[in-house]
Amino acid sequence: MTNESHGLRCLRHSLVFVWLATAAVSVWERHGQSLALLRAAGLSDASWIAALIWAGAATDAALGLALWFKPGRLTYLLALAGMLLMTLLATVLAPDLWLHPLGPLTKNLPLAVILSILWRRSA
């Protein structure tokens, strides 16, 4: 295994961790931070909030598992599209997340760069 292929594999595995951990935390915190985040965004309907939490967690889990078991150009493109869609949704619901000191949205820029590198290298 070359240093480059090892590095690319590490990048992919780090993305797998991010997506699977995000899915797990979203579900674990569905009555805590996940709920508070959506309520702070102005949502109040419990069924709509639950649907958003579960849909987001399912999307994160699906992307993490796809990156783990089916890495390739299509998976990287789908992950990038999913990340962009969730970033756009979060921007609409809670634009103040762009100013959060822990960077829940700003972290998506390096994720996009990693996904584009993986996409280009998997040709």
C-alpha positions as CSV (number, residue, x, y, z in Angstrom):
1,M,0.0,0.0,0.0
2,T,1.4,3.4,-1.0
3,N,1.5,6.3,1.3
4,E,-1.1,8.1,-0.8
5,S,-3.5,5.1,-0.8
6,H,-3.1,4.8,2.9
7,G,-3.8,8.5,3.4
8,L,-6.9,8.3,1.2
9,R,-8.1,5.4,3.2
10,C,-7.6,7.3,6.4
11,L,-9.5,10.2,5.0
12,R,-12.4,7.9,4.0
13,H,-12.5,6.2,7.4
14,S,-12.5,9.6,9.2
15,L,-15.6,10.5,7.1
16,V,-17.2,7.2,8.0
17,F,-16.6,8.0,11.7
18,V,-18.1,11.6,11.3
19,W,-21.3,10.4,9.6
20,L,-21.9,7.4,11.8
21,A,-21.1,9.3,15.0
22,T,-23.4,12.1,13.9
23,A,-26.2,9.7,13.2
24,A,-25.8,8.0,16.6
25,V,-25.6,11.3,18.5
26,S,-28.6,12.7,16.7
27,V,-30.7,9.7,17.8
28,W,-29.2,9.6,21.3
29,E,-29.9,13.3,21.8
30,R,-33.3,13.3,20.1
31,H,-35.0,14.5,23.3
32,G,-32.0,16.7,24.2
33,Q,-29.7,18.7,22.0
34,S,-31.3,17.6,18.7
35,L,-34.7,18.7,20.0
36,A,-33.4,21.9,21.4
37,L,-31.6,22.8,18.2
38,L,-34.8,22.4,16.1
39,R,-36.9,24.3,18.7
40,A,-34.4,27.1,18.7
41,A,-34.8,27.2,14.9
42,G,-38.5,28.0,15.5
43,L,-40.0,24.5,15.0
44,S,-42.6,23.5,17.5
45,D,-44.6,20.6,15.9
46,A,-43.3,17.4,17.7
47,S,-44.0,15.1,14.8
48,W,-42.2,17.4,12.3
49,I,-39.3,17.7,14.7
50,A,-39.1,13.9,15.2
51,A,-39.3,13.3,11.4
52,L,-36.4,15.8,10.8
53,I,-34.3,14.2,13.5
54,W,-34.9,10.6,12.2
55,A,-34.5,11.6,8.6
56,G,-31.2,13.4,9.3
57,A,-29.9,10.4,11.4
58,A,-31.0,8.0,8.7
59,T,-29.2,10.0,6.0
60,D,-26.1,10.3,8.1
61,A,-26.1,6.6,8.8
62,A,-26.7,5.7,5.1
63,L,-23.9,7.9,4.0
64,G,-21.5,6.6,6.6
65,L,-22.3,3.0,5.7
66,A,-22.0,3.7,2.0
67,L,-18.6,5.3,2.5
68,W,-17.5,2.3,4.6
69,F,-18.9,-0.6,2.4
70,K,-19.2,1.0,-1.1
71,P,-16.6,3.7,-1.5
72,G,-16.4,5.1,-5.0
73,R,-17.2,8.1,-7.2
74,L,-21.0,7.8,-6.9
75,T,-20.8,7.4,-3.1
76,Y,-18.5,10.4,-2.8
77,L,-20.8,12.4,-5.0
78,L,-23.9,11.4,-3.0
79,A,-22.1,12.2,0.3
80,L,-21.2,15.6,-1.0
81,A,-24.8,16.3,-2.2
82,G,-26.2,15.1,1.1
83,M,-23.8,17.3,3.1
84,L,-24.6,20.3,0.9
85,L,-28.3,19.7,1.3
86,M,-28.1,19.4,5.1
87,T,-25.9,22.5,5.2
88,L,-28.4,24.4,3.2
89,L,-31.3,23.2,5.4
90,A,-29.3,24.1,8.6
91,T,-28.5,27.5,7.1
92,V,-32.2,28.2,6.5
93,L,-33.3,26.8,10.0
94,A,-30.5,28.1,12.1
95,P,-28.1,30.5,10.3
96,D,-26.4,31.4,13.6
97,L,-24.7,27.9,13.5
98,W,-22.3,29.5,11.0
99,L,-21.0,31.6,14.0
100,H,-20.9,28.8,16.5
101,P,-17.4,28.5,18.0
102,L,-17.3,24.7,17.5
103,G,-18.1,25.0,13.8
104,P,-21.1,22.7,13.2
105,L,-21.5,24.2,9.7
106,T,-18.0,25.5,9.0
107,K,-16.6,22.0,9.3
108,N,-18.4,21.1,6.2
109,L,-15.9,23.1,4.0
110,P,-13.1,20.7,4.8
111,L,-15.5,17.7,4.5
112,A,-16.3,18.9,1.0
113,V,-12.6,19.2,0.1
114,I,-12.0,15.7,1.4
115,L,-14.9,14.3,-0.6
116,S,-13.7,16.0,-3.7
117,I,-10.2,14.6,-3.3
118,L,-11.6,11.1,-2.8
119,W,-13.9,11.6,-5.8
120,R,-11.0,12.7,-8.0
121,R,-8.7,9.9,-6.9
122,S,-11.2,7.1,-7.3
123,A,-11.5,7.6,-11.1
